[in-house]
Amino acid sequence: MNLRTLTANRLGDGAVVYLTGDGDWSRSINDGRLITSTEEGDDALRVARRCLEAHAVVEPYLIDIIADTGSRRPAGTRELIRSRGPSIAAGVPAEQR
């Protein structure tokens, strides 16, 4: 199995968050729980479902990550974009982008 972590969006503000090892949520992928087996992935999804039912997060799912030189990054382009925040300049009219 690839190295994975669990991501979602925080319901209060829409921020991209990652499930930590203690069941909390962090905006930093480096704090995200490392998942190396199907069993660990299933357990993380169970924790995320409880958070979903408590209206803390929406759309939790597992993503592949790459961990090297002490930092982590999403393996896929979509998740890389999500991890960096909005891809448009706030307050800049579309015709000026």
C-alpha positions in Angstrom: 0.0 0.0 0.0 1.1 3.5 -0.7 1.7 6.0 2.1 -1.6 7.8 2.7 -3.3 10.3 5.0 -6.9 11.4 5.4 -8.1 14.8 4.3 -11.4 16.7 4.6 -12.7 20.2 4.7 -13.4 21.8 8.0 -17.1 22.7 8.2 -16.7 26.0 10.0 -14.5 27.7 7.4 -14.0 25.3 4.6 -10.2 24.9 5.2 -8.5 21.8 3.9 -7.5 19.7 7.0 -5.7 16.5 7.7 -6.6 13.9 10.4 -3.8 13.8 13.1 -2.7 10.7 15.0 -4.7 11.8 18.0 -8.0 12.2 16.1 -7.8 16.0 15.8 -7.6 18.0 12.5 -4.7 20.1 11.3 -4.2 22.4 8.4 -0.7 21.1 7.9 -0.2 17.9 5.9 2.9 17.3 8.0 0.7 16.8 11.1 -1.5 14.3 9.3 -1.7 10.7 10.4 0.5 8.4 8.3 -1.5 5.4 7.0 0.4 2.5 5.7 -2.1 -0.4 5.7 -5.8 -1.0 4.7 -6.6 -1.5 8.4 -5.1 1.8 9.4 -7.1 3.5 6.5 -10.3 1.8 7.7 -9.7 3.0 11.3 -9.0 6.6 10.1 -12.2 6.6 8.1 -14.1 5.4 11.2 -12.7 8.4 13.1 -13.5 10.7 10.2 -17.1 9.5 10.1 -17.6 10.4 13.8 -16.3 13.9 13.0 -18.6 14.0 10.0 -21.6 13.1 12.2 -20.5 15.8 14.7 -20.5 18.3 11.9 -16.8 19.1 12.3 -15.7 18.2 8.7 -17.2 17.3 5.3 -16.1 15.0 2.6 -13.3 13.0 4.3 -11.3 10.7 2.1 -7.8 9.1 1.9 -5.1 10.5 -0.3 -1.7 9.2 -1.4 1.2 11.3 -0.2 4.9 11.4 -0.7 7.1 11.8 2.4 10.7 12.8 1.9 13.3 15.0 3.6 11.2 15.5 6.7 8.1 16.9 4.8 5.1 15.5 3.1 3.2 16.5 0.0 0.2 15.1 -1.8 1.0 12.7 -4.7 -1.7 14.0 -7.0 -2.0 17.4 -8.7 -5.6 18.0 -7.4 -4.6 17.4 -3.8 -1.4 19.5 -4.2 -3.6 22.4 -5.3 -6.0 21.8 -2.4 -3.2 21.7 0.1 -1.9 25.2 -1.0 -5.2 26.9 -0.7 -7.3 28.8 -3.3 -5.8 29.0 -6.7 -7.1 32.4 -7.6 -6.1 35.8 -6.2 -8.6 37.1 -3.7 -10.1 40.4 -4.7 -8.6 40.4 -8.2 -11.3 40.7 -10.9 -11.3 37.8 -13.4 -10.4 40.0 -16.3 -7.2 41.1 -14.5 -6.0 37.6 -13.6 
